[in-house]
Amino acid sequence: MEAVATAETEAVALRRGKIRRLNGLGRACKGRLRIAGACGALAGWMLIPQAAAIAWAVQQVLVEHASPRDSMAPLCALLMVGLLRAALAWISRRQADEAVEAIRADLRNGLIRRLLAGGPLWLRQRRSGELAELMGTHADAMEGYFGGYLLARAEVIAVPLALLIAVFCVDRVVGAILLVTLPLIPLFMMLVGWGAEAASRQQLKALARMGGYFADRLRGLGVIRLYGRGDAELAGIRDAAEGVRVRSLKVLRIAFLSSAVLEFFASLSVAMVAVYLGLTYLGMLDLRGAPLSLGMGVFCLLLAPEYYAPLRRLATHYHDRANALAALDEIESALEDSTRAADAAHVGAASRRELLPLPSSTTLEKQPQAGAEARGGTPLPQGQLPQGQLSARPAPTAAAMLEVCDLVLRPLGAAHDVLTGITFDLNAGGGLALCGPSGSGKSTLLDALAGWLLPTAGSLSIPEATRIGYASQRPYLFHGSIADNLRMANPQASEAELHSAAEAAQVLRFAHKLPHGLDTMIGERGFGLSGGEARRIALARVFLRDPQLLLLDEPTAFLDSETETALLAALAEFARGRTLVLATHSQAAMRLAGQVLWLPDGVISPAEGMP
């Protein structure tokens, strides 16, 4: 029994903590939410003078047989109260909507920052459809909570008590009926709500899975058609959609059950009040010392359904609370994974500072800086590039650019280390080709040099503020024109610089054949381009970035001999004075680098003897 009690206490504490975190999302908009709740409560309190004005008019017309002129006072009072309630309701809704928009915007901005902090390799392991669901459906789930549930809860706290006091002042029996029947509704709402939260969590998970599954299959549509897997993948999408349908209907069943329970008890309570008043007027029941006037009865009968109306609205929005809590679970789960990856990156960055020979050694600084002036070169006028080169070349120096000592690397998700005991130094302006069979760790080492992957052991040192340009084996291209994808490296690049970079990377060789040249639109992840064309765009992007450390992964793969020769010639011109590290199987590229690091053994040899 003691263990059960402890488990229940912990569950309650966890739930309260989750609700506190959920409410914390609206901390910045607390003022607007309070105004919205206060206006909603005041509009509820206005029901008392509204019912009093109606009862007054009924008493005058039906009992006292007053003239129409004498009945204008209660009608004017009713009109004024109605206008005041409408104004308060409008202010409440306006403030709540503005608060919800601000909360969703802040949540999405925070999500983007936290997810990006996990690093590119962590993001590469996630399904983009599921991440999109966090920004979309999961963030939208907060709207019903902050814009509906919290306002209804404020109404439940303030309005029924005021109505109950007003009814007690008129008739204690009606007040007692309302007081006794009220606790039944929250009790059943709580019982139904527990099931609604669990069902909502399952429904959101199924929706995220379906979004990720569909987005992944849509991106790989060409491969699916090539291998004739269309029917099988359609069946998988159908099964995922069926799972969402079943779980959505379960949520709806619970929501309808909650509403039905509430309506049943509310209708039963109002019926009890109506029966009591009817029997009193018929003289069949006398529980009062003084006779009950028609106006007093109408007043009580009008307030009886309004007494339960805030609870009805709370029940309507109660599943919004369950949806928000379920969405918060999914968001926090993704953020925990991202935080672990970001913490690991911080620890790995600290480990890279342990190598002492370079006093300025620190974490990588990837933001572009002042261009040629930062390297001590001569700045070039905007849009004016020397013939045959892309930018001013820094003079070679003997300072160390890379110092790697006993490096051990294991890619994310791998069961064992790919590289162990790798040690080498590379001076600024030098070149190094990473060679070896497929799977030997060339791309893994480049990821580590770019800061995408953290060492399992050993140290890696790069001078502070080094500008790095990395063209990976699988470059990410966005939906947009080729020119837009190139300008990501340098949004201020002129047309001349853009064309110079594209020509050097051999992008113009295929862009001239496209309908709109560099302005031709391409799909996400380079859809519509070959693998070699996508890599050339990524290389041109690196040229525009003006890096000091150039990291290239198989830059000549999938190229014919003529294009490869032209690309390597342009690369040799661009890399003059820069530090070049490239993974390659090409002997011409090895000769360009000058020395070769053979992986996975880590043996360095000169490239002069290459045929």
Backbone torsions as a table, in degrees:
resi	resn	phi	psi	omega
1	MET	NA	-38.8	-179.7
2	GLU	-63.7	-39.8	179.1
3	ALA	-65.7	-39.4	178.8
4	VAL	-64.6	-43.2	179.0
5	ALA	-62.6	-40.7	178.7
6	THR	-64.0	-42.6	179.5
7	ALA	-63.2	-41.3	178.6
8	GLU	-64.8	-40.5	178.9
9	THR	-62.7	-42.7	179.0
10	GLU	-65.2	-38.5	179.2
11	ALA	-64.3	-41.8	178.0
12	VAL	-63.8	-41.7	179.3
13	ALA	-63.9	-40.9	178.2
14	LEU	-63.5	-42.2	179.7
15	ARG	-64.5	-43.2	179.2
16	ARG	-64.2	-39.7	177.6
17	GLY	-63.1	-39.6	179.2
18	LYS	-65.0	-40.6	179.0
19	ILE	-66.2	-38.3	177.1
20	ARG	-62.6	-41.3	178.8
21	ARG	-66.4	-36.9	177.9
22	LEU	-65.0	-44.8	178.1
23	ASN	-65.9	-28.8	178.7
24	GLY	-63.3	-24.2	177.4
25	LEU	-63.3	-27.6	-179.4
26	GLY	-98.6	16.8	-177.1
27	ARG	-61.4	-39.6	-177.6
28	ALA	-68.5	-22.5	-178.2
29	CYS	-111.6	24.5	-176.8
30	LYS	-61.1	-37.2	-179.3
31	GLY	-62.1	-46.1	179.8
32	ARG	-65.0	-40.3	179.3
33	LEU	-65.5	-36.9	177.2
34	ARG	-65.9	-41.5	177.1
35	ILE	-61.9	-43.8	179.6
36	ALA	-61.9	-44.2	179.1
37	GLY	-65.6	-40.1	-179.9
38	ALA	-66.0	-41.8	178.5
39	CYS	-65.5	-38.0	176.6
40	GLY	-64.1	-41.0	178.2
41	ALA	-65.9	-42.2	178.3
42	LEU	-63.3	-38.9	176.9
43	ALA	-63.0	-35.2	176.1
44	GLY	-68.3	-39.2	178.1
45	TRP	-64.8	-29.0	179.2
46	MET	-66.6	-10.5	175.6
47	LEU	-64.1	-30.0	-178.6
48	ILE	-65.8	-55.1	176.6
49	PRO	-64.7	-28.9	177.7
50	GLN	-65.2	-48.2	177.9
51	ALA	-64.6	-35.9	178.7
52	ALA	-64.8	-40.1	179.2
53	ALA	-65.6	-40.9	178.1
54	ILE	-65.5	-44.8	179.3
55	ALA	-62.5	-37.8	178.5
56	TRP	-63.0	-45.3	-179.9
57	ALA	-64.6	-42.7	179.0
58	VAL	-62.5	-42.2	-179.6
59	GLN	-63.1	-42.3	-178.4
60	GLN	-69.0	-42.1	-174.6
61	VAL	-78.4	-46.1	-172.0
62	LEU	-89.2	-29.3	-176.7
63	VAL	-103.4	-48.9	-176.1
64	GLU	-90.2	-7.3	178.1
65	HIS	51.7	47.8	-179.9
66	ALA	-74.3	156.3	178.7
67	SER	-72.6	160.3	178.7
68	PRO	-56.9	-34.8	179.8
69	ARG	-65.2	-39.4	179.7
70	ASP	-71.3	-17.9	-179.6
71	SER	-89.6	0.6	-178.2
72	MET	-69.4	-30.8	-176.8
73	ALA	-61.9	-52.1	178.9
74	PRO	-65.1	-32.4	179.3
75	LEU	-68.8	-39.4	176.5
76	CYS	-65.2	-40.6	177.4
77	ALA	-62.8	-40.3	178.4
78	LEU	-63.1	-40.3	179.0
79	LEU	-64.2	-44.2	-179.4
80	MET	-63.8	-43.0	179.2
81	VAL	-64.5	-40.4	178.9
82	GLY	-62.0	-43.6	178.0
83	LEU	-64.2	-40.7	179.2
84	LEU	-64.3	-41.8	178.1
85	ARG	-63.7	-40.4	178.8
86	ALA	-63.2	-41.3	179.4
87	ALA	-65.2	-43.0	178.6
88	LEU	-64.4	-39.9	178.5
89	ALA	-64.5	-38.7	179.3
90	TRP	-65.8	-44.9	179.1
91	ILE	-62.2	-42.5	179.9
92	SER	-61.0	-45.9	-178.7
93	ARG	-67.0	-39.5	-179.1
94	ARG	-64.6	-46.7	179.7
95	GLN	-64.4	-40.5	179.4
96	ALA	-64.7	-42.2	-180.0
97	ASP	-64.4	-41.7	178.5
98	GLU	-64.8	-40.5	178.4
99	ALA	-63.9	-42.3	-179.2
100	VAL	-63.8	-42.9	179.3
101	GLU	-62.0	-42.3	179.0
102	ALA	-65.7	-40.2	-179.7
103	ILE	-64.7	-44.7	179.8
104	ARG	-64.9	-40.8	178.7
105	ALA	-63.9	-44.9	179.1
106	ASP	-63.2	-40.7	-179.7
107	LEU	-63.8	-44.3	-179.5
108	ARG	-66.5	-41.3	178.1
109	ASN	-63.1	-42.7	178.2
110	GLY	-64.5	-39.6	178.3
111	LEU	-62.5	-43.5	-179.3
112	ILE	-62.1	-45.0	-179.7
113	ARG	-63.0	-44.4	-177.3
114	ARG	-69.2	-38.0	179.8
115	LEU	-69.9	-39.4	178.1
116	LEU	-67.1	-26.8	179.0
117	ALA	-65.5	-20.5	178.1
118	GLY	-68.1	-16.9	177.5
119	GLY	94.4	159.4	-175.9
120	PRO	-65.2	-35.2	-178.9
121	LEU	-69.6	-37.6	176.3
122	TRP	-65.5	-42.8	178.8
123	LEU	-63.9	-34.4	-179.8
124	ARG	-64.6	-28.1	-179.3
125	GLN	-82.1	-13.8	-178.5
126	ARG	-91.6	153.2	175.7
127	ARG	-83.9	124.2	-174.9
128	SER	-62.9	-30.0	177.9
129	GLY	-63.7	-39.4	178.5
130	GLU	-68.4	-39.3	177.5
131	LEU	-65.3	-36.6	177.5
132	ALA	-65.1	-35.2	177.5
133	GLU	-63.7	-33.9	176.8
134	LEU	-61.0	-42.3	-179.7
135	MET	-73.8	-28.2	-175.0
136	GLY	-98.3	-87.1	-173.1
137	THR	-60.2	-43.6	-176.3
138	HIS	-68.7	-39.7	177.0
139	ALA	-69.1	-37.1	178.5
140	ASP	-67.2	-22.4	179.1
141	ALA	-64.3	-19.8	179.0
142	MET	-74.0	-19.5	-177.9
143	GLU	-62.1	-47.8	-178.5
144	GLY	-65.5	-30.7	-178.8
145	TYR	-73.4	-53.9	-175.8
146	PHE	-77.7	-34.1	-177.9
147	GLY	-91.8	-8.8	-179.0
148	GLY	-128.7	-60.5	-173.0
149	TYR	-64.0	-45.8	-177.7
150	LEU	-64.7	-38.2	178.2
151	LEU	-67.4	-42.1	178.3
152	ALA	-65.1	-37.0	178.6
153	ARG	-65.8	-40.0	176.7
154	ALA	-62.9	-37.9	177.4
155	GLU	-64.4	-42.3	-179.1
156	VAL	-63.0	-36.5	-179.2
157	ILE	-70.5	-38.6	-170.7
158	ALA	-98.7	-37.9	-168.4
159	VAL	-80.4	-52.1	-176.4
160	PRO	-57.6	-36.1	179.3
161	LEU	-63.7	-42.6	178.6
162	ALA	-64.4	-41.8	178.8
163	LEU	-66.1	-37.9	179.6
164	LEU	-64.1	-41.3	177.8
165	ILE	-63.3	-42.5	179.8
166	ALA	-63.0	-40.8	179.9
167	VAL	-68.9	-40.2	178.6
168	PHE	-60.4	-34.7	178.9
169	CYS	-67.2	-24.3	-178.9
170	VAL	-95.1	-46.7	-177.6
171	ASP	-149.9	118.2	-176.9
172	ARG	-71.4	-28.0	-179.7
173	VAL	-68.7	-46.7	177.5
174	VAL	-62.2	-41.1	177.5
175	GLY	-60.8	-39.8	179.5
176	ALA	-66.8	-38.2	178.1
177	ILE	-61.8	-46.3	179.8
178	LEU	-64.4	-39.8	-177.9
179	LEU	-66.8	-39.2	-176.7
180	VAL	-73.6	-37.4	-175.4
181	THR	-82.7	-16.8	-175.6
182	LEU	-63.1	-45.0	-175.1
183	PRO	-63.6	-20.1	-178.7
184	LEU	-64.9	-34.1	-175.2
185	ILE	-69.1	-51.9	178.1
186	PRO	-60.2	-32.6	-179.9
187	LEU	-61.8	-49.4	-179.6
188	PHE	-71.2	-31.6	175.7
189	MET	-62.7	-39.6	-180.0
190	MET	-65.5	-42.8	179.9
191	LEU	-63.2	-43.3	179.5
192	VAL	-70.1	-33.7	-177.1
193	GLY	-64.1	-35.8	178.2
194	TRP	-59.7	-44.0	177.2
195	GLY	-67.9	-34.9	-179.8
196	ALA	-65.0	-39.4	-179.5
197	GLU	-65.0	-44.6	179.0
198	ALA	-63.5	-42.3	179.6
199	ALA	-66.2	-38.4	178.9
200	SER	-65.4	-37.9	179.4
201	ARG	-63.5	-43.3	178.6
202	GLN	-65.3	-37.3	-179.2
203	GLN	-67.6	-40.0	178.5
204	LEU	-67.2	-39.3	177.4
205	LYS	-63.0	-43.4	179.0
206	ALA	-64.3	-37.9	178.7
207	LEU	-66.1	-41.6	178.0
208	ALA	-64.6	-40.9	179.0
209	ARG	-63.9	-42.6	-179.0
210	MET	-65.7	-41.0	178.6
211	GLY	-61.1	-45.6	178.4
212	GLY	-64.7	-42.0	-179.3
213	TYR	-63.1	-45.4	-177.2
214	PHE	-67.7	-42.8	-179.2
215	ALA	-63.2	-41.5	179.6
216	ASP	-63.9	-43.0	-178.8
217	ARG	-70.0	-32.0	178.7
218	LEU	-67.0	-39.7	178.9
219	ARG	-67.1	-35.2	-178.8
220	GLY	-96.5	29.5	-175.9
221	LEU	-61.3	-38.9	179.9
222	GLY	-63.7	-41.8	178.6
223	VAL	-65.8	-40.1	179.4
224	ILE	-60.9	-43.8	178.9
225	ARG	-67.0	-38.8	-177.9
226	LEU	-61.3	-41.0	-176.5
227	TYR	-95.9	8.4	174.8
228	GLY	65.5	34.1	-177.7
229	ARG	-101.7	18.0	-176.2
230	GLY	-59.0	-49.2	-177.6
231	ASP	-64.6	-40.8	-179.1
232	ALA	-65.6	-41.2	-179.3
233	GLU	-71.6	-34.1	174.1
234	LEU	-61.9	-38.6	177.5
235	ALA	-64.9	-38.4	177.5
236	GLY	-64.7	-42.3	177.5
237	ILE	-64.4	-39.3	178.8
238	ARG	-62.8	-42.0	178.3
239	ASP	-64.5	-41.5	178.5
240	ALA	-63.9	-41.4	178.3
241	ALA	-66.2	-36.1	177.9
242	GLU	-64.8	-39.1	176.6
243	GLY	-61.7	-40.9	177.2
244	VAL	-64.8	-41.3	-178.8
245	ARG	-62.5	-46.6	-178.0
246	VAL	-62.3	-44.7	-177.9
247	ARG	-71.5	-33.7	176.5
248	SER	-65.6	-42.3	178.4
249	LEU	-65.6	-32.2	176.8
250	LYS	-65.4	-41.8	176.8
251	VAL	-62.3	-42.4	180.0
252	LEU	-65.2	-38.8	178.2
253	ARG	-61.0	-42.4	179.9
254	ILE	-67.3	-39.8	178.7
255	ALA	-63.3	-43.1	178.5
256	PHE	-65.6	-37.5	177.4
257	LEU	-62.8	-42.6	178.3
258	SER	-60.4	-45.6	179.6
259	SER	-64.7	-39.7	-179.4
260	ALA	-64.5	-41.6	178.5
261	VAL	-61.8	-45.2	-179.2
262	LEU	-64.4	-46.0	-178.7
263	GLU	-63.1	-36.3	-179.9
264	PHE	-62.4	-51.7	-177.6
265	PHE	-69.6	-35.9	177.9
266	ALA	-66.1	-44.5	178.9
267	SER	-65.1	-38.9	178.3
268	LEU	-62.9	-40.6	-179.4
269	SER	-68.1	-44.1	178.6
270	VAL	-63.6	-37.9	177.9
271	ALA	-63.3	-38.8	177.4
272	MET	-62.2	-41.5	177.7
273	VAL	-63.9	-44.5	-179.1
274	ALA	-64.1	-41.2	178.8
275	VAL	-64.4	-42.5	178.8
276	TYR	-60.7	-46.4	-179.2
277	LEU	-65.4	-40.0	179.6
278	GLY	-63.8	-45.8	178.5
279	LEU	-64.0	-33.1	177.8
280	THR	-66.2	-45.5	179.9
281	TYR	-67.8	-28.5	177.7
282	LEU	-80.6	-5.6	-179.7
283	GLY	77.2	14.2	-178.6
284	MET	-91.8	-9.4	-179.6
285	LEU	-146.5	129.2	-178.1
286	ASP	-134.5	96.6	178.3
287	LEU	-110.4	10.8	-178.8
288	ARG	-118.0	153.5	175.3
289	GLY	-79.6	-32.7	-179.0
290	ALA	-114.9	151.6	-180.0
291	PRO	-65.3	149.5	-179.0
292	LEU	-94.2	120.5	179.7
293	SER	-73.9	162.3	179.3
294	LEU	-64.0	-40.3	179.7
295	GLY	-62.5	-41.2	179.3
296	MET	-65.1	-40.3	178.4
297	GLY	-65.0	-42.9	177.9
298	VAL	-62.3	-39.7	179.3
299	PHE	-59.9	-46.9	-179.8
300	CYS	-66.6	-40.5	-177.9
301	LEU	-68.3	-33.2	177.4
302	LEU	-70.4	-36.8	-177.5
303	LEU	-80.3	-20.4	-177.2
304	ALA	-59.9	-51.5	178.0
305	PRO	-67.7	-33.4	178.7
306	GLU	-67.7	-25.2	177.7
307	TYR	-63.5	-33.4	179.8
308	TYR	-95.7	-9.7	-176.5
309	ALA	-59.9	-44.1	177.0
310	PRO	-59.3	-35.6	177.8
311	LEU	-67.9	-35.6	175.6
312	ARG	-61.3	-46.0	179.6
313	ARG	-64.9	-37.4	177.5
314	LEU	-63.9	-39.5	177.8
315	ALA	-65.5	-36.4	178.7
316	THR	-62.7	-37.3	-177.5
317	HIS	-97.0	1.8	-177.2
318	TYR	-66.4	-35.1	176.9
319	HIS	-70.0	-22.1	173.6
320	ASP	-65.3	-36.2	175.6
321	ARG	-64.0	-44.0	178.3
322	ALA	-62.5	-41.0	177.8
323	ASN	-63.3	-42.1	-178.8
324	ALA	-65.4	-41.7	178.5
325	LEU	-65.2	-41.0	178.0
326	ALA	-65.4	-41.0	178.2
327	ALA	-64.9	-37.5	178.4
328	LEU	-63.3	-37.9	176.7
329	ASP	-59.2	-46.6	-178.5
330	GLU	-66.4	-40.3	179.7
331	ILE	-64.7	-45.5	-178.8
332	GLU	-65.7	-34.8	178.1
333	SER	-63.6	-44.5	178.3
334	ALA	-66.1	-39.3	-178.9
335	LEU	-69.2	-33.1	176.9
336	GLU	-63.5	-42.7	177.2
337	ASP	-62.3	-43.3	179.7
338	SER	-64.9	-39.6	-179.9
339	THR	-65.4	-40.1	177.6
340	ARG	-61.8	-41.2	178.3
341	ALA	-65.9	-40.3	179.6
342	ALA	-67.3	-39.6	177.4
343	ASP	-63.5	-40.8	177.6
344	ALA	-62.8	-38.3	178.0
345	ALA	-64.4	-38.1	178.9
346	HIS	-65.6	-43.1	178.7
347	VAL	-64.4	-41.7	179.6
348	GLY	-65.7	-36.9	177.4
349	ALA	-64.3	-37.7	177.2
350	ALA	-65.1	-37.6	-179.9
351	SER	-66.9	-28.9	178.8
352	ARG	-70.9	-18.4	178.9
353	ARG	-84.4	-0.7	-177.2
354	GLU	-76.4	-18.0	-179.3
355	LEU	-80.7	121.3	-166.8
356	LEU	-92.7	-23.6	-172.7
357	PRO	-55.0	-26.7	177.0
358	LEU	-101.5	107.4	-177.3
359	PRO	-61.3	-30.6	-177.5
360	SER	-90.4	8.5	-177.1
361	SER	-65.9	131.3	-179.7
362	THR	-159.1	-166.9	-179.8
363	THR	-68.7	160.6	-175.9
364	LEU	-70.7	138.8	174.0
365	GLU	-111.7	109.3	-171.1
366	LYS	-99.7	-2.7	-177.9
367	GLN	-75.4	133.3	179.0
368	PRO	-63.0	144.9	-179.3
369	GLN	-118.5	-140.1	-163.7
370	ALA	-81.4	8.0	176.0
371	GLY	78.7	-132.3	-172.9
372	ALA	-65.3	-35.0	-179.1
373	GLU	-62.1	-34.1	-177.9
374	ALA	-65.9	-22.1	-179.7
375	ARG	-102.9	5.1	-179.6
376	GLY	83.9	8.1	179.7
377	GLY	-86.7	-177.2	-180.0
378	THR	-93.2	125.6	-178.6
379	PRO	-67.4	148.1	179.1
380	LEU	-106.1	144.3	175.1
381	PRO	-61.3	148.3	-178.0
382	GLN	-59.1	129.7	176.4
383	GLY	81.1	-1.6	179.6
384	GLN	-112.8	108.2	-179.3
385	LEU	-114.1	141.5	176.4
386	PRO	-60.6	149.4	180.0
387	GLN	-61.8	127.9	173.9
388	GLY	85.9	6.3	176.8
389	GLN	-144.2	165.6	-174.5
390	LEU	-100.8	-28.1	-179.8
391	SER	-161.8	171.3	178.5
392	ALA	-64.7	136.5	-177.9
393	ARG	-95.8	130.5	176.8
394	PRO	-71.3	151.8	177.7
395	ALA	-71.7	138.4	179.0
396	PRO	-62.8	144.6	177.3
397	THR	-127.9	164.8	-179.9
398	ALA	-92.4	0.2	-178.9
399	ALA	-67.2	147.1	-179.9
400	ALA	-73.2	131.6	175.7
401	MET	-95.8	-39.7	180.0
402	LEU	-128.2	135.5	171.0
403	GLU	-132.8	113.9	-176.9
404	VAL	-119.0	129.0	-175.6
405	CYS	-133.7	118.3	176.3
406	ASP	48.5	45.7	-174.8
407	LEU	-74.7	133.2	175.9
408	VAL	-122.9	127.1	-175.6
409	LEU	-127.6	139.3	174.9
410	ARG	-137.5	116.8	179.1
411	PRO	-61.2	155.7	178.6
412	LEU	-60.7	131.3	179.1
413	GLY	85.6	-7.2	179.9
414	ALA	-77.7	149.4	-178.1
415	ALA	-85.8	-15.0	-177.2
416	HIS	-148.0	166.8	178.4
417	ASP	-70.6	141.2	177.5
418	VAL	-92.2	-38.7	-179.9
419	LEU	-126.7	139.2	178.5
420	THR	-138.8	140.2	173.3
421	GLY	64.7	32.2	179.6
422	ILE	-80.2	125.3	-179.8
423	THR	-137.2	126.8	173.4
424	PHE	-165.4	157.7	172.8
425	ASP	-119.7	146.9	178.1
426	LEU	-138.7	119.4	-179.9
427	ASN	-75.1	156.4	176.2
428	ALA	-59.9	135.2	-178.0
429	GLY	87.7	-4.6	-179.9
430	GLY	-87.5	175.6	179.8
431	GLY	-135.1	150.2	-179.3
432	LEU	-148.5	128.4	175.9
433	ALA	-102.7	129.9	176.1
434	LEU	-94.8	118.5	-174.3
435	CYS	-129.5	159.0	-179.8
436	GLY	150.4	170.3	-179.6
437	PRO	-66.5	164.4	177.0
438	SER	-59.7	134.7	-178.3
439	GLY	87.3	6.4	-178.1
440	SER	-82.9	-8.8	174.9
441	GLY	109.3	15.9	-179.1
442	LYS	-64.2	-51.9	179.8
443	SER	-65.2	-34.8	178.6
444	THR	-62.7	-42.7	179.2
445	LEU	-66.3	-39.7	176.7
446	LEU	-63.5	-40.7	176.5
447	ASP	-58.9	-40.2	179.5
448	ALA	-67.7	-41.4	178.6
449	LEU	-64.5	-32.5	178.9
450	ALA	-80.5	-6.9	-178.8
451	GLY	86.8	8.9	-179.9
452	TRP	-82.6	-23.9	-175.7
453	LEU	-130.8	139.1	-176.0
454	LEU	-98.0	141.9	178.6
455	PRO	-65.8	141.3	171.3
456	THR	-73.4	-33.4	177.2
457	ALA	-157.5	168.9	-178.4
458	GLY	84.1	-168.4	-176.8
459	SER	-142.7	154.7	-179.7
460	LEU	-140.1	124.1	-174.3
461	SER	-123.9	131.0	176.9
462	ILE	-133.9	135.9	-178.9
463	PRO	-57.3	153.2	-178.7
464	GLU	-63.7	147.7	175.2
465	ALA	63.4	23.2	175.9
466	THR	-73.8	126.7	177.7
467	ARG	-84.7	124.0	-174.7
468	ILE	-111.4	133.9	171.5
469	GLY	-115.4	123.9	-174.7
470	TYR	-127.6	119.5	172.8
471	ALA	-109.0	101.1	-174.9
472	SER	-78.2	172.8	-179.1
473	GLN	-69.9	-29.3	178.4
474	ARG	-122.1	76.0	-177.1
475	PRO	-66.7	147.5	179.6
476	TYR	-96.3	120.3	176.3
477	LEU	-112.2	137.9	-175.8
478	PHE	-93.9	161.6	174.3
479	HIS	-66.7	123.6	-177.1
480	GLY	155.3	-171.4	179.9
481	SER	-79.0	163.7	176.2
482	ILE	-61.9	-39.7	179.2
483	ALA	-62.5	-40.3	178.0
484	ASP	-62.1	-40.1	179.0
485	ASN	-66.9	-34.9	177.3
486	LEU	-69.9	-39.5	-176.2
487	ARG	-70.4	-9.0	175.8
488	MET	-60.6	-30.0	179.5
489	ALA	-76.8	-28.0	-178.3
490	ASN	-156.2	88.5	-176.0
491	PRO	-59.7	-24.0	-177.9
492	GLN	-90.5	6.7	-177.3
493	ALA	-63.4	137.5	177.6
494	SER	-77.8	170.2	177.9
495	GLU	-62.7	-37.1	179.9
496	ALA	-64.8	-43.7	178.3
497	GLU	-65.1	-37.7	179.3
498	LEU	-63.0	-47.3	-179.0
499	HIS	-69.5	-33.1	177.9
500	SER	-65.3	-44.0	178.3
501	ALA	-64.8	-42.3	-179.5
502	ALA	-65.7	-37.4	179.7
503	GLU	-70.0	-41.9	-179.4
504	ALA	-64.1	-37.4	-180.0
505	ALA	-85.1	7.0	178.8
506	GLN	64.5	25.9	176.3
507	VAL	-73.3	-36.1	-177.8
508	LEU	-66.5	-19.6	178.5
509	ARG	-58.7	-39.9	179.0
510	PHE	-102.3	-22.8	-178.3
511	ALA	-67.6	-32.7	179.2
512	HIS	-63.5	-24.0	-179.1
513	LYS	-86.1	-9.5	-179.1
514	LEU	-82.6	158.1	-174.5
515	PRO	-57.3	-39.7	-175.5
516	HIS	-122.2	21.1	177.5
517	GLY	61.7	-132.1	-180.0
518	LEU	-69.9	-14.3	177.8
519	ASP	-89.4	5.8	177.8
520	THR	-67.8	134.8	-179.5
521	MET	-80.1	139.1	174.9
522	ILE	-124.6	160.5	-178.4
523	GLY	-86.4	174.6	178.8
524	GLU	-60.9	142.0	-176.6
525	ARG	61.1	27.7	176.0
526	GLY	76.3	24.0	-179.5
527	PHE	-60.0	128.6	-176.8
528	GLY	104.6	-7.8	178.9
529	LEU	-116.2	156.0	173.1
530	SER	-79.0	169.8	179.1
531	GLY	-62.2	-41.4	179.0
532	GLY	-66.0	-38.1	178.5
533	GLU	-65.8	-40.3	178.2
534	ALA	-63.8	-39.0	179.7
535	ARG	-68.0	-35.4	178.6
536	ARG	-67.4	-36.3	175.4
537	ILE	-64.2	-41.2	178.5
538	ALA	-63.9	-36.6	179.0
539	LEU	-68.5	-40.7	176.6
540	ALA	-62.8	-34.5	176.5
541	ARG	-63.2	-39.6	177.4
542	VAL	-64.6	-41.6	179.0
543	PHE	-58.4	-41.6	-179.4
544	LEU	-69.6	-23.0	-177.6
545	ARG	-74.0	-20.7	-179.8
546	ASP	58.5	61.0	-174.7
547	PRO	-85.4	161.2	170.8
548	GLN	-92.7	-33.2	176.9
549	LEU	-115.1	119.3	-173.5
550	LEU	-107.5	116.8	-179.9
551	LEU	-115.3	120.4	-176.2
552	LEU	-129.0	133.0	179.5
553	ASP	-111.2	106.4	179.0
554	GLU	52.3	57.7	-175.9
555	PRO	-67.3	-21.6	-177.2
556	THR	-104.4	9.8	-179.5
557	ALA	-66.3	145.7	177.0
558	PHE	66.1	18.4	-180.0
559	LEU	-106.5	146.9	172.9
560	ASP	-74.6	166.6	-173.5
561	SER	-61.1	-39.1	-179.0
562	GLU	-65.2	-47.1	179.6
563	THR	-65.3	-37.3	179.9
564	GLU	-64.0	-43.1	-180.0
565	THR	-62.0	-44.3	179.9
566	ALA	-65.9	-39.1	-178.8
567	LEU	-66.6	-43.2	-178.9
568	LEU	-67.2	-33.9	177.1
569	ALA	-64.1	-44.6	178.0
570	ALA	-66.2	-37.1	179.7
571	LEU	-67.3	-39.7	178.1
572	ALA	-61.8	-40.7	178.3
573	GLU	-66.2	-43.7	-177.5
574	PHE	-69.1	-37.3	-173.8
575	ALA	-79.0	-3.9	-179.6
576	ARG	-62.4	121.5	-178.1
577	GLY	87.0	-8.4	177.2
578	ARG	-105.0	160.9	176.7
579	THR	-90.2	127.7	-174.1
580	LEU	-120.2	127.3	171.8
581	VAL	-129.6	122.9	-178.8
582	LEU	-138.2	142.9	172.8
583	ALA	-94.4	130.8	-173.4
584	THR	-159.0	158.8	167.8
585	HIS	-111.7	-1.9	-175.2
586	SER	-85.7	129.2	178.6
587	GLN	-69.0	-32.6	177.2
588	ALA	-64.5	-39.9	178.0
589	ALA	-68.0	-34.4	176.7
590	MET	-63.1	-42.8	179.5
591	ARG	-65.0	-34.5	176.9
592	LEU	-62.0	-41.5	-178.8
593	ALA	-69.7	-36.1	177.4
594	GLY	99.3	-34.4	177.3
595	GLN	-142.9	155.5	-171.4
596	VAL	-125.3	133.5	171.7
597	LEU	-105.2	111.1	-177.3
598	TRP	-86.5	123.7	-179.2
599	LEU	-109.1	151.8	8.8
600	PRO	-89.8	2.3	-175.1
601	ASP	-73.6	-25.3	180.0
602	GLY	81.4	24.9	-179.3
603	VAL	-89.0	132.3	179.6
604	ILE	-104.3	134.7	177.5
605	SER	-141.3	152.9	176.3
606	PRO	-70.6	157.4	-177.5
607	ALA	-99.0	4.1	-176.7
608	GLU	-62.4	-35.2	-175.7
609	GLY	-81.0	1.2	-179.5
610	MET	-69.9	139.2	-179.2
611	PRO	-71.3	NA	NA
